[in-house]
Amino acid sequence: MQKNKKVGNIYKISISESTHTYGRQIDNYIFTFFDLFVDTELSKYEIVSAKPLFSLGVHKDVFKKSRWELIGNIPLTDSEIANPPLFFKQDIGNASLCWIVNTKGEEKKVSPDLCIGLERLASWDYQQVEGRLRDVFLKRENKFAKSMEVTIPSYGSSEIVLNVL
């Protein structure tokens, strides 16, 4: 089922037979997911005031193939627009090359240790997102999320560490 793709949309995401959580579209394909694992319906205002778990890029199929239920829309605040979530990207061939990026297309070259705790800029399919949310709910490690963490290179004595720009 094709869903309305609109920034500010809030979706209910099933985690188990009786439990669900919520995600909010904050850019074309960027969603923030909330620390809400509930068995009751919440208002859209309760949802957006909850603590965010993480923000991720999602594949466009989320709008066609997922069972995420659109429950409403709250436009982003000026603060949310001015402070989009940060992500990192890392060179595949040289792990010492990292950049912090945002959804506005701005990026800054940094040392890999400054990317710890940020999400890798990537496109997750809706099943991967649901699996990660389920793992958070069940308090277990998500192997895919773990594989997406920044790689911290080990430098030999002859290697030079790049300064942060």
Helices and strands as residue ranges (DSSP letters): E 9-14, E 20-25, E 30-34, H 44-48, E 52-58, G 60-63, E 69-73, H 78-82, E 86-90, E 98-102, E 107-110, G 112-115, E 119-120, E 123-124, H 126-137, H 143-147
